[in-house]
């Protein structure tokens, strides 16, 4: 999805904030900044600010020109998974912890929007993972992951046995605590903690990383767009972006691969991916 941002005709911007947080001061700052450009800030849940227009989540995405995610990386991931349905771009403002995916804190918002409404910004389009679920009754469910899917044993005291197939041939099998299938955008999350590789956000590839493998020969692997893998595992759970959880035993098959679907992220023009690696992950130190 390659969205061109019509910055000269922005009228309404939707705002989604981190759940169960007190960010009313940040909301007021955003509202006041956008008013200078005759842009209305729309909100989808209760706020102490009575001037905000409130909408349910689907209506908010329909009528907004783009969406602001105010929170941490988890909030941004949730927003992105919804935004692609409505072909809406997302701007991430940091109000969380690590904030690798989000771009800047509220202190920089005034400067950013001055540049934005001059057209001085850039966009990025990271790809999702396709997650194709086939139930035992034959019904198929399509889902998408922005960061990753995680397969782990239901009983954490026992070892997971996970088989992966490519074109109906066994690709590999994993014995250990589980398996991560990550997008490039998700490569700096759980994948990195499990000693998976950092992959540039816009690369057309995805990553398989074993979690605490019982074999020293098992190593992460990066696969290109176009590969679709089938994953089989008994007695395991799998999680999509840490937000949706399923039992592997409830499905006949689960297939994953890099999707052709992507999300448009609005970025400051001076954003430097490798500088962020240095600052937030101490890369190269």
NORSUL-V530690 format. One record per residue. N is the residue number from 1. RES is the residue in one small letter. PSI is psi in degrees with one decimal (999 if undefined). OMEGA is omega in degrees with one decimal (999 if undefined). NEAR is the number of other C-alpha atoms within 8 Angstrom. Layout:
BEGIN
<<N;RES;PSI;OMEGA;NEAR> <N;RES;PSI;OMEGA;NEAR>>
END
This chain:
BEGIN
<<1;x;110.0;179.3;9> <2;x;99.9;-178.3;7> <3;x;127.9;171.0;8> <4;x;126.2;-175.8;4> <5;x;116.5;178.6;5> <6;x;75.5;-170.9;6> <7;x;-20.8;-178.8;9> <8;x;-15.4;-175.5;6> <9;x;29.8;176.3;5> <10;x;124.7;-179.4;9> <11;x;-36.4;-176.2;9> <12;x;131.5;-179.8;12> <13;x;127.6;178.2;14> <14;x;147.8;-179.7;15> <15;x;128.1;174.1;12> <16;x;127.0;-175.7;11> <17;x;161.1;177.5;10> <18;x;134.6;-176.9;11> <19;x;138.9;173.1;5> <20;x;46.8;-179.4;4> <21;x;156.7;178.3;6> <22;x;91.3;-177.0;4> <23;x;28.1;-176.5;7> <24;x;-33.6;177.9;9> <25;x;-43.3;177.6;6> <26;x;-37.1;178.5;8> <27;x;-44.5;179.5;8> <28;x;-39.2;177.9;9> <29;x;-45.9;178.8;9> <30;x;-43.4;-179.8;11> <31;x;-44.1;-178.9;10> <32;x;-37.9;177.8;8> <33;x;-48.6;-175.9;11> <34;x;-29.0;177.0;12> <35;x;-33.0;179.7;9> <36;x;-23.3;-179.3;7> <37;x;16.6;179.9;6> <38;x;38.7;179.0;7> <39;x;132.0;179.6;11> <40;x;135.2;176.2;10> <41;x;126.1;-178.3;13> <42;x;143.4;-174.4;14> <43;x;152.0;-176.5;13> <44;x;-0.2;176.6;13> <45;x;172.4;-171.9;7> <46;x;143.0;177.7;6> <47;x;155.8;176.1;7> <48;x;-16.6;179.8;5> <49;x;109.1;-174.6;7> <50;x;-11.2;-176.1;5> <51;x;-11.1;-178.1;4> <52;x;141.3;174.6;9> <53;x;130.1;-174.0;8> <54;x;136.7;178.8;9> <55;x;156.5;172.0;10> <56;x;167.4;-167.5;8> <57;x;-42.9;-178.1;7> <58;x;-40.7;178.4;6> <59;x;-39.7;179.5;8> <60;x;-45.4;-179.5;13> <61;x;-33.8;-178.9;13> <62;x;-42.6;-169.3;7> <63;x;-7.8;-179.0;7> <64;x;146.1;176.7;13> <65;x;-34.1;166.7;11> <66;x;174.6;-173.4;12> <67;x;136.6;170.9;15> <68;x;128.6;171.9;12> <69;x;119.0;-179.9;15> <70;x;104.1;-176.3;14> <71;x;-146.4;178.4;14> <72;x;-163.6;-177.9;15> <73;x;-34.4;179.3;12> <74;x;-40.6;177.1;7> <75;x;-44.4;-179.5;13> <76;x;-40.7;179.0;14> <77;x;-45.4;178.5;11> <78;x;-43.8;-178.9;8> <79;x;-43.8;-178.9;11> <80;x;-38.3;-179.4;11> <81;x;-27.9;176.8;11> <82;x;-37.0;-171.4;8> <83;x;-33.9;-177.2;14> <84;x;-27.1;178.1;13> <85;x;-32.0;-176.5;7> <86;x;9.7;178.4;8> <87;x;45.3;179.8;9> <88;x;139.1;177.7;15> <89;x;159.8;-176.0;15> <90;x;136.1;172.0;15> <91;x;124.2;-179.6;13> <92;x;119.4;174.4;15> <93;x;130.4;-169.9;14> <94;x;125.8;172.2;13> <95;x;41.9;-177.1;11> <96;x;-134.5;-175.5;8> <97;x;-92.7;-176.6;5> <98;x;-49.8;176.5;7> <99;x;48.4;178.7;11> <100;x;-38.6;-177.2;8> <101;x;-33.1;178.5;8> <102;x;156.7;-166.1;12> <103;x;-44.3;-173.1;13> <104;x;163.7;176.9;10> <105;x;170.2;-174.5;9> <106;x;-26.0;-179.9;11> <107;x;-24.7;-177.6;6> <108;x;-3.5;-172.3;8> <109;x;-42.8;-179.6;11> <110;x;-47.5;-179.7;8> <111;x;-41.3;-179.5;7> <112;x;-48.5;-175.9;9> <113;x;-27.5;171.7;10> <114;x;-44.6;178.8;8> <115;x;-41.8;-176.7;10> <116;x;-46.9;-176.4;11> <117;x;1.2;167.0;9> <118;x;-2.8;-176.9;7> <119;x;14.1;-176.6;8> <120;x;76.0;179.2;9> <121;x;176.9;175.4;10> <122;x;166.8;176.2;8> <123;x;152.5;174.4;8> <124;x;151.3;-176.9;10> <125;x;75.0;176.2;11> <126;x;148.3;-177.2;12> <127;x;151.2;172.7;14> <128;x;168.3;163.4;15> <129;x;137.0;165.5;15> <130;x;134.8;173.0;13> <131;x;108.5;-177.6;12> <132;x;117.6;-176.6;11> <133;x;127.8;176.3;13> <134;x;114.9;-179.1;12> <135;x;166.1;-177.3;12> <136;x;-23.2;176.7;8> <137;x;5.1;177.5;4> <138;x;-11.8;180.0;7> <139;x;138.9;-178.0;7> <140;x;140.8;178.5;8> <141;x;130.9;176.3;8> <142;x;135.8;177.0;8> <143;x;170.7;-176.4;8> <144;x;146.7;176.5;10> <145;x;133.3;176.8;13> <146;x;-42.6;-176.9;14> <147;x;-61.1;-172.1;15> <148;x;167.0;162.4;13> <149;x;142.4;-177.6;13> <150;x;127.4;175.3;13> <151;x;123.1;179.6;11> <152;x;157.6;177.7;12> <153;x;137.1;175.3;13> <154;x;-44.2;176.6;7> <155;x;104.1;-173.9;7> <156;x;-13.2;179.7;8> <157;x;-13.4;-178.3;4> <158;x;171.9;-175.3;6> <159;x;140.2;176.0;9> <160;x;140.5;173.1;14> <161;x;109.5;-173.4;11> <162;x;125.0;178.1;13> <163;x;137.2;179.8;12> <164;x;131.4;-177.2;12> <165;x;144.0;173.5;12> <166;x;121.4;-177.0;11> <167;x;45.9;176.0;6> <168;x;8.8;175.2;5> <169;x;144.5;-178.2;6> <170;x;119.3;-179.7;9> <171;x;-47.0;179.7;8> <172;x;164.6;170.1;7> <173;x;145.0;-171.2;9> <174;x;131.6;173.4;13> <175;x;124.9;-179.1;12> <176;x;-147.0;-178.9;12> <177;x;-18.5;179.1;13> <178;x;-163.9;-176.0;17> <179;x;138.6;175.2;13> <180;x;131.6;169.0;15> <181;x;113.7;-169.8;11> <182;x;148.8;169.5;16> <183;x;166.5;172.2;17> <184;x;-40.3;177.8;18> <185;x;-32.2;179.9;14> <186;x;0.2;-175.9;12> <187;x;-22.8;-179.6;16> <188;x;10.8;179.4;10> <189;x;-127.2;-177.4;8> <190;x;-37.2;178.4;9> <191;x;-44.5;-179.4;14> <192;x;-38.7;178.5;11> <193;x;-27.9;-179.9;8> <194;x;19.1;178.5;10> <195;x;26.4;171.6;7> <196;x;166.1;-176.6;11> <197;x;152.0;167.9;8> <198;x;126.4;179.0;8> <199;x;132.1;-177.2;8> <200;x;134.9;-169.2;7> <201;x;-35.8;-173.8;8> <202;x;6.8;177.7;10> <203;x;144.1;178.8;8> <204;x;73.3;-176.2;9> <205;x;169.3;172.8;11> <206;x;168.9;-166.4;14> <207;x;138.4;169.7;15> <208;x;122.7;-178.4;12> <209;x;118.4;176.3;15> <210;x;147.0;177.6;15> <211;x;115.4;178.4;10> <212;x;57.9;-179.1;8> <213;x;144.8;176.9;12> <214;x;4.8;177.4;6> <215;x;128.3;179.7;6> <216;x;-12.6;179.4;6> <217;x;-13.0;-179.6;4> <218;x;123.6;-178.2;8> <219;x;155.9;175.8;7> <220;x;153.5;176.9;10> <221;x;141.7;177.8;7> <222;x;127.2;-176.3;8> <223;x;149.4;-175.8;9> <224;x;161.7;171.2;9> <225;x;139.2;-177.2;10> <226;x;-23.0;174.3;6> <227;x;134.2;170.8;9> <228;x;125.9;-177.1;10> <229;x;142.2;173.0;11> <230;x;132.2;-177.6;11> <231;x;130.0;178.1;12> <232;x;135.3;178.3;10> <233;x;130.7;177.7;11> <234;x;143.7;177.1;8> <235;x;25.7;-178.2;11> <236;x;157.0;171.4;14> <237;x;154.3;167.7;12> <238;x;145.8;-174.7;12> <239;x;135.1;177.7;12> <240;x;113.1;-179.3;12> <241;x;22.7;-179.0;12> <242;x;12.6;-173.8;8> <243;x;-20.3;176.8;6> <244;x;130.2;-176.4;7> <245;x;138.1;-177.5;9> <246;x;160.0;171.6;8> <247;x;129.2;178.8;10> <248;x;-35.3;-176.5;12> <249;x;-14.8;179.8;9> <250;x;-5.3;-174.8;8> <251;x;147.2;176.6;11> <252;x;-38.8;178.1;10> <253;x;154.4;176.0;10> <254;x;123.8;-179.2;12> <255;x;139.9;-178.6;12> <256;x;152.0;176.2;12> <257;x;167.4;178.7;13> <258;x;130.1;-177.3;17> <259;x;161.2;169.0;10> <260;x;-8.7;179.5;6> <261;x;141.3;178.5;8> <262;x;169.1;177.5;12> <263;x;144.5;176.6;18> <264;x;117.9;176.3;14> <265;x;129.6;176.4;11> <266;x;128.7;-175.9;12> <267;x;149.2;167.8;11> <268;x;144.8;-175.4;11> <269;x;-27.7;-177.8;7> <270;x;9.7;-179.2;4> <271;x;129.5;-178.4;7> <272;x;107.7;-176.8;6> <273;x;-43.2;-174.9;6> <274;x;-28.8;174.4;6> <275;x;-36.3;177.2;7> <276;x;-39.9;175.4;10> <277;x;-41.7;-178.9;10> <278;x;-44.1;-174.7;11> <279;x;-42.7;-171.0;8> <280;x;-22.3;-179.8;9> <281;x;3.7;-178.0;7> <282;x;36.4;-177.9;8> <283;x;128.4;177.1;8> <284;x;-2.0;-179.0;4> <285;x;999;999;4>>
END
